Amino acid sequence: METRQRSVVKAVVWNAMGLAVMTGVGLIATGSAAVGGAVALVNTAIGLTMYVVYERIWAGISWGRNG
């Protein structure tokens, strides 16, 4: 079972990483609706991949775990 602090830290870090990725993709893209949709799809694909890697890394960190 995770502590509340660990869960909050994970959520904050995850959202910061997502913001950085979306900002990078947005800088590359234009302002059109078609590109906006593509950016959303790319962000979703990257986000899913990053989330899996992120969770696997956190699974190996013992900090904040009870027991």
C-alpha positions in Angstrom: 0.0 0.0 0.0 1.3 3.4 -0.9 1.3 6.4 1.4 -0.7 9.4 0.4 2.5 11.5 0.0 3.9 9.0 -2.5 0.7 9.0 -4.5 0.6 12.8 -4.6 4.3 13.0 -5.6 3.7 10.5 -8.4 0.7 12.4 -9.7 2.6 15.7 -9.7 5.6 14.3 -11.4 3.5 12.5 -14.0 1.5 15.7 -14.8 4.7 17.7 -15.1 6.1 15.2 -17.5 2.9 15.3 -19.6 3.0 19.1 -19.6 6.6 19.1 -20.9 5.8 16.5 -23.6 2.6 18.4 -24.8 4.6 21.7 -24.8 7.3 20.2 -27.0 4.7 18.7 -29.4 2.8 22.0 -29.5 6.0 24.0 -30.3 6.5 21.7 -33.4 2.9 21.9 -34.5 0.9 24.7 -36.1 -2.4 26.1 -34.9 -4.7 24.3 -37.3 -7.5 22.0 -36.1 -6.1 19.0 -38.1 -2.7 19.5 -36.5 -4.3 20.0 -33.1 -6.0 16.6 -33.5 -2.8 15.0 -34.5 -1.0 16.5 -31.5 -3.7 15.1 -29.2 -3.3 11.6 -30.8 0.5 11.8 -30.6 0.3 13.0 -27.0 -2.0 10.2 -26.1 0.3 7.6 -27.6 3.4 9.1 -26.0 1.6 9.5 -22.7 0.5 5.9 -22.6 4.0 4.6 -23.3 5.6 7.0 -20.8 3.0 6.0 -18.2 3.9 2.3 -18.4 7.6 3.1 -18.2 7.0 5.5 -15.3 5.0 3.0 -13.3 7.6 0.3 -13.8 10.3 2.7 -12.5 8.2 3.6 -9.5 7.6 -0.1 -8.8 11.3 -0.5 -8.1 11.4 2.5 -5.7 10.8 1.5 -2.1 10.4 5.1 -0.7 7.0 5.8 0.8 5.8 2.2 0.9 4.3 0.7 4.0 5.5 -2.8 4.6 
